[in-house]
């Protein structure tokens, strides 16, 4: 197979595919490959097939559609996907370049020795390509759970007669082993060809299994060696198929032997076991797999359709999804009104069979990890799992906003395609329309979630604060002062009391990140003060800077005008340690700085000597004593 050195992007992949298939190279804009060009490639492949559609090229065409995110109906009318990844194009290129001939669907055959075999074509190209898929471990494991759920839902009637009302799936991750087992209906003999040969989708593609590549792709992505052991309800045999991918590639194997043994007709299960792992989940990744699986299958768990167990280090955990606690409060502009729960149902019809519905709400406690939307399709989460929630900027704005930290919800979609790894919705040309409609629904006047997120503040009464609140702040501040403040204080005490004759004018900072000019006219004063409040970045500046008012030209009304500047510096050790993480923290700090600056000015105006001395000493203490945590918190 050609090496990765020439995988230089979508455009080059498309150009090489065009040469192989015999179509014109696509025009592209900004790296985007037109869906119309993909259609021409697929139709050319289709045309190379035989009249009855049973040739390998027809199956290759199906793979092209799946890998590039498209769809087809029963008459093979192609609807290419709107999002075509470079990865998918290179996979398609490799398959065409190697001229992989895909066998039409066949029944498991005799191996001539009294046993059975199943076809696994295509061989080298496809199984090698699966290893390059851009899976995340939890989405790869989800492919196995999807198959178990689909088997359970499709055979629910027979399973209920056998006493099975809830599907049980166990995911086990140990050293160099991943095992997924279920008690669904098992894989029937007449389904084994489709189960093990890629690009053979199920007859009913309206469920969780739709592309015909999920189990094979995920298993080959994870492991060099994997096996499937299964027994179908009502079948007196248990069967096992072993995939040794390096050996299959080396020998060009096209048929795999099915090991068969006697079983009870009441047995029903499937076990998928992955060994010789290429991708070995370890450490925090194992915990994330557990968390994401509970999130992905939340709806099936809620309904009681699925009991999902996660086993690692021989410890089994029954997974469940943690429901968010929603805000209950009055509208921020009417704080004396009765509190309401900030949750609303949403529904919109985009047309052409595309629909979005669900709910949105506000978290009771702001959280950058829990806020955001989960997007489900056919009740299975596709996008926005666990701490990777879907937060389009049109609605959620930037991470330092309250909307980003409080808005939460679940959306179901219908009529939209998904990526071949089932981790992304393909919104296509209606994405902007969907986001605009969502925004309007979320912030409609009946319950304006975005306005409430930005306006609501938790104002705890002093009497509600529990004993011990603030002890950590007192302890860390005390540690910092005890370790570093003494020489700073000694120097300040010994320094002369006089202010400098005139402080130097403020130099322009390296950058101004935010600025506002406020016009203030003190009562019974003939002057107007133009107060400029700035948030800046400048490594050489103090944390808080204030310059006394300076006389400016009179304004257009002939009013005597003075100008003063108050600055807060983000490029300072104190800001980096305590302030810069969130604009919610910055807001009260800017108010304190503005208050200090104005207080210094009014003190000087009232005749207080050395008014700037407090500010200079304050800045020294911040820089040299209070901008590091205490040693006991720094270990």
KESEMAR-803792 format. One record per residue (C-alpha): residue in three letters; x, y, z. Coordinates in steps of 0.2 Angstrom, whole numbers, padded with zeros to 4 digits, always signed. Example, Ala and Ser with C-alpha at 12.3 -4.5 7.8 and 13.67 -1.06 7.14 Angstrom:
ALA+0062-0022+0039;SER+0068-0005+0036;
END
This chain:
UNK+0000+0000+0000;UNK+0007+0017-0004;UNK+0015+0026+0011;UNK+0008+0040+0021;UNK+0021+0052+0014;UNK+0010+0058+0000;UNK-0005+0061+0011;UNK-0005+0079+0009;UNK-0023+0084+0010;UNK-0040+0083+0002;UNK-0036+0091-0014;UNK-0022+0079-0018;UNK-0032+0064-0013;UNK-0046+0069-0024;UNK-0035+0072-0039;UNK-0027+0055-0038;UNK-0044+0047-0036;UNK-0050+0056-0052;UNK-0035+0049-0061;UNK-0039+0031-0055;UNK-0057+0031-0059;UNK-0057+0042-0075;UNK-0066+0057-0070;UNK-0061+0075-0070;UNK-0052+0083-0055;UNK-0064+0093-0044;UNK-0064+0111-0042;UNK-0061+0116-0024;UNK-0062+0132-0014;UNK-0053+0133+0003;UNK-0050+0115+0003;UNK-0068+0110+0001;UNK-0072+0096-0011;UNK-0089+0098-0019;UNK-0102+0084-0016;UNK-0106+0084-0034;UNK-0089+0078-0038;UNK-0090+0063-0026;UNK-0107+0059-0035;UNK-0098+0058-0051;UNK-0085+0046-0044;UNK-0098+0035-0036;UNK-0108+0034-0052;UNK-0093+0030-0062;UNK-0089+0016-0050;UNK-0108+0010-0051;UNK-0107+0011-0070;UNK-0092-0001-0070;UNK-0103-0014-0061;UNK-0113-0028-0070;UNK-0131-0026-0074;UNK-0138-0035-0059;UNK-0128-0024-0048;UNK-0119-0039-0039;UNK-0101-0035-0044;UNK-0087-0029-0033;UNK-0088-0012-0040;UNK-0105-0010-0033;UNK-0100-0014-0016;UNK-0085-0003-0017;UNK-0097+0011-0022;UNK-0107+0008-0006;UNK-0091+0010+0004;UNK-0087+0026-0005;UNK-0104+0033+0000;UNK-0102+0027+0018;UNK-0084+0033+0021;UNK-0088+0050+0014;UNK-0103+0052+0024;UNK-0117+0050+0011;UNK-0132+0040+0009;UNK-0142+0030-0004;UNK-0159+0023-0005;UNK-0165+0006-0011;UNK-0163+0011-0029;UNK-0146+0017-0026;UNK-0150+0035-0029;UNK-0135+0043-0021;UNK-0135+0058-0010;UNK-0117+0063-0006;UNK-0113+0069+0011;UNK-0109+0088+0013;UNK-0094+0085+0024;UNK-0080+0075+0015;UNK-0064+0072+0026;UNK-0047+0070+0019;UNK-0045+0054+0029;UNK-0060+0046+0020;UNK-0054+0051+0003;UNK-0037+0043+0006;UNK-0046+0027+0012;UNK-0056+0027-0004;UNK-0041+0030-0014;UNK-0032+0015-0007;UNK-0046+0004-0010;UNK-0048+0009-0028;UNK-0029+0009-0031;UNK-0028-0009-0025;UNK-0043-0014-0036;UNK-0051-0023-0021;UNK-0065-0034-0028;UNK-0079-0035-0015;UNK-0089-0051-0016;UNK-0108-0050-0017;UNK-0118-0056-0002;UNK-0116-0075+0000;UNK-0121-0088+0013;UNK-0108-0096+0024;UNK-0101-0110+0014;UNK-0093-0127+0018;UNK-0074-0128+0019;UNK-0074-0145+0012;UNK-0070-0153+0028;UNK-0087-0153+0036;UNK-0085-0135+0043;UNK-0091-0118+0038;UNK-0082-0102+0032;UNK-0087-0084+0030;UNK-0081-0072+0017;UNK-0072-0057+0023;UNK-0068-0048+0007;UNK-0061-0035+0004;UNK-0045-0040+0012;UNK-0029-0030+0013;UNK-0035-0013+0008;UNK-0050-0011+0019;UNK-0043-0019+0035;UNK-0027-0009+0034;UNK-0038+0007+0031;UNK-0048+0004+0046;UNK-0033+0006+0057;UNK-0031+0024+0051;UNK-0049+0029+0056;UNK-0049+0044+0067;UNK-0059+0036+0081;UNK-0060+0041+0099;UNK-0059+0025+0110;UNK-0077+0028+0117;UNK-0084+0029+0100;UNK-0075+0014+0094;UNK-0082+0004+0109;UNK-0099+0011+0106;UNK-0100+0002+0089;UNK-0100-0015+0098;UNK-0114-0008+0110;UNK-0124-0002+0095;UNK-0124-0019+0087;UNK-0130-0027+0104;UNK-0144-0014+0106;UNK-0150-0016+0088;UNK-0150-0035+0090;UNK-0160-0033+0106;UNK-0173-0020+0099;UNK-0175-0030+0083;UNK-0178-0047+0092;UNK-0187-0040+0107;UNK-0203-0050+0105;UNK-0193-0067+0105;UNK-0182-0061+0119;UNK-0196-0056+0130;UNK-0204-0073+0127;UNK-0187-0080+0133;UNK-0189-0069+0149;UNK-0177-0055+0143;UNK-0184-0038+0146;UNK-0168-0028+0148;UNK-0152-0029+0138;UNK-0136-0032+0148;UNK-0120-0027+0140;UNK-0103-0028+0149;UNK-0088-0019+0143;UNK-0072-0025+0151;UNK-0055-0017+0149;UNK-0040-0026+0157;UNK-0021-0028+0152;UNK-0020-0030+0133;UNK-0039-0036+0133;UNK-0055-0028+0128;UNK-0071-0038+0129;UNK-0089-0033+0125;UNK-0102-0046+0129;UNK-0121-0045+0128;UNK-0136-0056+0130;UNK-0146-0050+0115;UNK-0152-0062+0101;UNK-0135-0067+0095;UNK-0129-0067+0076;UNK-0140-0080+0066;UNK-0131-0091+0054;UNK-0139-0082+0039;UNK-0133-0065+0045;UNK-0115-0070+0047;UNK-0110-0065+0030;UNK-0116-0048+0032;UNK-0109-0047+0050;UNK-0091-0051+0044;UNK-0090-0043+0027;UNK-0088-0024+0026;UNK-0100-0014+0015;UNK-0115-0025+0017;UNK-0128-0014+0027;UNK-0142-0022+0035;UNK-0159-0023+0026;UNK-0166-0011+0039;UNK-0155+0004+0040;UNK-0167+0014+0051;UNK-0159+0008+0067;UNK-0142+0009+0076;UNK-0133-0002+0063;UNK-0134+0006+0046;UNK-0117+0006+0037;UNK-0111-0012+0038;UNK-0093-0007+0044;UNK-0094-0002+0062;UNK-0089-0018+0071;UNK-0076-0022+0059;UNK-0069-0005+0058;UNK-0068-0003+0077;UNK-0061-0020+0080;UNK-0047-0017+0068;UNK-0044+0000+0074;UNK-0041-0007+0092;UNK-0033-0023+0089;UNK-0022-0034+0078;UNK-0032-0050+0083;UNK-0050-0051+0088;UNK-0064-0064+0089;UNK-0083-0065+0089;UNK-0091-0079+0098;UNK-0110-0080+0097;UNK-0126-0091+0099;UNK-0142-0086+0092;UNK-0159-0089+0101;UNK-0166-0105+0094;UNK-0150-0111+0086;UNK-0143-0127+0093;UNK-0125-0121+0089;UNK-0112-0108+0096;UNK-0100-0101+0083;UNK-0084-0092+0084;UNK-0074-0083+0070;UNK-0056-0077+0073;UNK-0048-0062+0064;UNK-0029-0062+0064;UNK-0027-0046+0054;UNK-0008-0047+0051;UNK-0010-0065+0045;UNK-0025-0061+0034;UNK-0015-0047+0026;UNK+0000-0058+0024;UNK-0009-0072+0016;UNK-0022-0063+0007;UNK-0036-0073+0016;UNK-0053-0071+0009;UNK-0063-0084+0019;UNK-0062-0087+0038;UNK-0066-0103+0046;UNK-0081-0104+0058;UNK-0078-0114+0073;UNK-0094-0122+0078;UNK-0100-0132+0094;UNK-0116-0138+0101;UNK-0126-0126+0112;UNK-0143-0125+0120;UNK-0157-0117+0109;UNK-0161-0106+0124;UNK-0143-0098+0123;UNK-0142-0081+0116;UNK-0126-0070+0117;UNK-0112-0062+0108;UNK-0094-0059+0115;UNK-0082-0048+0105;UNK-0064-0050+0112;UNK-0050-0039+0106;UNK-0031-0044+0110;UNK-0014-0039+0104;UNK-0021-0021+0105;UNK-0014-0007+0094;UNK-0024+0005+0105;UNK-0022+0001+0123;UNK-0033+0012+0134;UNK-0024+0017+0150;UNK-0025+0029+0165;UNK-0037+0043+0162;UNK-0043+0036+0146;UNK-0051+0022+0154;UNK-0061+0033+0165;UNK-0066+0044+0151;UNK-0072+0028+0141;UNK-0083+0024+0156;UNK-0090+0042+0157;UNK-0093+0044+0139;UNK-0102+0027+0137;UNK-0114+0032+0151;UNK-0117+0048+0141;UNK-0119+0041+0124;UNK-0132+0028+0130;UNK-0141+0039+0142;UNK-0158+0037+0134;UNK-0158+0018+0133;UNK-0152+0018+0151;UNK-0166+0030+0157;UNK-0180+0020+0148;UNK-0174+0003+0156;UNK-0169-0004+0139;UNK-0151-0006+0144;UNK-0140-0011+0159;UNK-0123-0006+0155;UNK-0108-0012+0165;UNK-0090-0007+0165;UNK-0077-0018+0172;UNK-0058-0014+0175;UNK-0046-0021+0187;UNK-0059-0034+0191;UNK-0071-0021+0198;UNK-0088-0020+0190;UNK-0098-0003+0189;UNK-0116-0001+0184;UNK-0116+0014+0173;UNK-0129+0028+0174;UNK-0131+0045+0167;UNK-0130+0060+0180;UNK-0144+0071+0176;UNK-0141+0090+0178;UNK-0148+0100+0192;UNK-0156+0115+0184;UNK-0158+0133+0190;UNK-0174+0138+0200;UNK-0174+0157+0202;UNK-0184+0172+0197;UNK-0180+0182+0181;UNK-0164+0192+0185;UNK-0173+0209+0181;UNK-0188+0205+0193;UNK-0179+0197+0208;UNK-0194+0199+0219;UNK-0205+0188+0208;UNK-0208+0169+0211;UNK-0194+0158+0206;UNK-0196+0147+0191;UNK-0187+0132+0184;UNK-0176+0137+0169;UNK-0180+0123+0157;UNK-0190+0123+0141;UNK-0195+0111+0127;UNK-0189+0115+0109;UNK-0196+0109+0093;UNK-0193+0115+0075;UNK-0195+0108+0058;UNK-0182+0113+0045;UNK-0191+0105+0030;UNK-0187+0090+0019;UNK-0190+0078+0033;UNK-0177+0086+0044;UNK-0182+0090+0062;UNK-0174+0095+0079;UNK-0183+0093+0096;UNK-0178+0092+0114;UNK-0175+0104+0128;UNK-0164+0117+0135;UNK-0161+0124+0152;UNK-0149+0133+0164;UNK-0137+0124+0176;UNK-0140+0129+0194;UNK-0121+0130+0196;UNK-0111+0136+0182;UNK-0099+0123+0175;UNK-0088+0124+0159;UNK-0087+0105+0158;UNK-0106+0100+0161;UNK-0114+0115+0151;UNK-0118+0112+0133;UNK-0129+0102+0122;UNK-0130+0083+0118;UNK-0136+0079+0101;UNK-0145+0062+0099;UNK-0151+0053+0084;UNK-0162+0038+0085;UNK-0160+0040+0104;UNK-0141+0037+0103;UNK-0129+0052+0107;UNK-0119+0057+0092;UNK-0111+0073+0097;UNK-0108+0082+0114;UNK-0104+0067+0125;UNK-0099+0069+0143;UNK-0086+0084+0144;UNK-0086+0086+0125;UNK-0103+0095+0124;UNK-0109+0103+0108;UNK-0107+0122+0110;UNK-0109+0131+0093;UNK-0102+0149+0095;UNK-0118+0157+0087;UNK-0127+0151+0103;UNK-0114+0149+0117;UNK-0103+0163+0112;UNK-0086+0162+0121;UNK-0079+0152+0136;UNK-0079+0167+0147;UNK-0098+0170+0146;UNK-0111+0164+0158;UNK-0121+0156+0143;UNK-0106+0145+0139;UNK-0105+0140+0158;UNK-0124+0138+0161;UNK-0134+0133+0145;UNK-0137+0114+0144;UNK-0149+0103+0135;UNK-0152+0088+0124;UNK-0157+0088+0106;UNK-0164+0074+0095;UNK-0162+0075+0077;UNK-0171+0067+0062;UNK-0167+0067+0044;UNK-0149+0071+0046;UNK-0134+0060+0041;UNK-0120+0056+0053;UNK-0101+0053+0050;UNK-0095+0035+0047;UNK-0088+0034+0064;UNK-0105+0041+0071;UNK-0097+0055+0081;UNK-0104+0070+0071;UNK-0120+0076+0064;UNK-0119+0082+0046;UNK-0129+0098+0046;UNK-0125+0102+0028;UNK-0132+0118+0021;UNK-0145+0120+0034;UNK-0133+0122+0048;UNK-0135+0141+0049;UNK-0153+0140+0048;UNK-0154+0127+0062;UNK-0143+0138+0074;UNK-0153+0154+0070;UNK-0169+0144+0074;UNK-0162+0137+0090;UNK-0156+0153+0096;UNK-0173+0161+0094;UNK-0182+0147+0103;UNK-0169+0146+0117;UNK-0170+0165+0120;UNK-0189+0168+0116;UNK-0198+0180+0128;UNK-0208+0166+0136;UNK-0192+0160+0145;UNK-0177+0169+0139;UNK-0163+0157+0144;UNK-0148+0166+0136;UNK-0153+0183+0144;UNK-0156+0174+0161;UNK-0139+0166+0160;UNK-0130+0182+0157;UNK-0140+0192+0170;UNK-0142+0180+0184;UNK-0130+0181+0199;UNK-0130+0170+0214;UNK-0131+0181+0229;UNK-0129+0171+0244;UNK-0135+0180+0260;UNK-0122+0182+0274;UNK-0134+0173+0286;UNK-0134+0158+0274;UNK-0115+0155+0274;UNK-0109+0140+0284;UNK-0096+0141+0298;UNK-0079+0139+0290;UNK-0083+0147+0274;UNK-0067+0157+0268;UNK-0055+0147+0279;UNK-0045+0141+0264;UNK-0044+0159+0258;UNK-0038+0165+0275;UNK-0025+0151+0276;UNK-0017+0153+0259;UNK-0016+0172+0261;UNK-0009+0170+0279;UNK+0004+0158+0272;UNK+0009+0170+0258;UNK+0011+0184+0270;UNK+0021+0174+0283;UNK+0033+0168+0270;UNK+0036+0184+0259;UNK+0029+0200+0266;UNK+0041+0204+0279;UNK+0055+0212+0269;UNK+0042+0221+0258;UNK+0034+0229+0273;UNK+0051+0233+0281;UNK+0056+0242+0265;UNK+0040+0252+0264;UNK+0041+0257+0282;UNK+0059+0264+0280;UNK+0055+0273+0263;UNK+0052+0292+0264;UNK+0034+0298+0266;UNK+0034+0310+0252;UNK+0025+0307+0236;UNK+0036+0310+0220;UNK+0033+0328+0214;UNK+0024+0321+0199;UNK+0021+0303+0194;UNK+0026+0300+0176;UNK+0013+0300+0163;UNK+0006+0283+0158;UNK+0014+0274+0144;UNK+0003+0265+0131;UNK+0002+0247+0136;UNK+0007+0232+0126;UNK-0011+0228+0122;UNK-0028+0234+0128;UNK-0040+0220+0129;UNK-0055+0230+0135;UNK-0059+0249+0138;UNK-0073+0260+0142;UNK-0074+0279+0145;UNK-0086+0285+0159;UNK-0091+0303+0160;UNK-0094+0309+0179;UNK-0099+0326+0185;UNK-0098+0327+0204;UNK-0112+0337+0212;UNK-0108+0355+0216;UNK-0092+0354+0205;UNK-0089+0364+0190;UNK-0078+0350+0182;UNK-0082+0335+0171;UNK-0071+0319+0174;UNK-0069+0308+0159;UNK-0064+0291+0168;UNK-0056+0278+0156;UNK-0056+0261+0163;UNK-0044+0249+0154;UNK-0040+0230+0156;UNK-0023+0229+0148;UNK-0008+0217+0145;UNK+0009+0223+0149;UNK+0022+0213+0159;UNK+0031+0229+0165;UNK+0016+0237+0173;UNK+0009+0236+0190;UNK-0006+0226+0194;UNK-0017+0241+0197;UNK-0013+0258+0190;UNK-0021+0275+0192;UNK-0016+0292+0186;UNK-0023+0308+0194;UNK-0035+0319+0183;UNK-0027+0330+0170;UNK-0034+0345+0162;UNK-0040+0343+0145;UNK-0048+0355+0132;UNK-0066+0360+0137;UNK-0080+0350+0129;UNK-0091+0357+0116;UNK-0102+0364+0129;UNK-0088+0374+0136;UNK-0087+0362+0152;UNK-0071+0361+0160;UNK-0065+0343+0157;UNK-0052+0332+0166;UNK-0046+0315+0161;UNK-0040+0301+0172;UNK-0036+0283+0168;UNK-0038+0267+0179;UNK-0029+0251+0173;UNK-0030+0233+0178;UNK-0016+0222+0171;UNK-0019+0204+0166;UNK-0001+0201+0162;UNK+0004+0201+0180;UNK+0008+0186+0191;UNK-0007+0190+0203;UNK-0019+0190+0188;UNK-0012+0174+0181;UNK-0014+0165+0197;UNK-0031+0171+0202;UNK-0040+0182+0189;UNK-0038+0176+0171;UNK-0047+0160+0172;UNK-0065+0168+0170;UNK-0073+0184+0166;UNK-0085+0181+0180;UNK-0070+0182+0192;UNK-0063+0198+0183;UNK-0079+0208+0184;UNK-0079+0211+0203;UNK-0060+0214+0202;UNK-0062+0228+0189;UNK-0075+0236+0201;UNK-0063+0235+0215;UNK-0049+0243+0205;UNK-0061+0257+0199;UNK-0066+0260+0217;UNK-0048+0261+0223;UNK-0043+0273+0209;UNK-0058+0285+0212;UNK-0055+0284+0231;UNK-0037+0289+0228;UNK-0042+0303+0217;UNK-0055+0310+0229;UNK-0044+0308+0244;UNK-0031+0319+0235;UNK-0044+0332+0230;UNK-0049+0333+0248;UNK-0031+0337+0253;UNK-0025+0320+0260;UNK-0006+0319+0258;UNK+0003+0305+0250;UNK-0013+0298+0242;UNK-0004+0288+0230;UNK+0007+0280+0243;UNK-0006+0267+0247;UNK-0007+0261+0229;UNK+0011+0260+0227;UNK+0013+0249+0243;UNK-0002+0239+0238;UNK+0006+0235+0221;UNK+0023+0230+0229;UNK+0014+0218+0241;UNK+0004+0210+0227;UNK+0020+0207+0216;UNK+0032+0202+0229;UNK+0021+0193+0243;UNK+0004+0189+0237;UNK+0006+0183+0219;UNK+0011+0165+0224;UNK+0002+0152+0233;UNK+0008+0147+0251;UNK+0021+0133+0250;UNK+0009+0120+0258;UNK-0002+0123+0243;UNK+0012+0123+0230;UNK+0018+0105+0233;
END
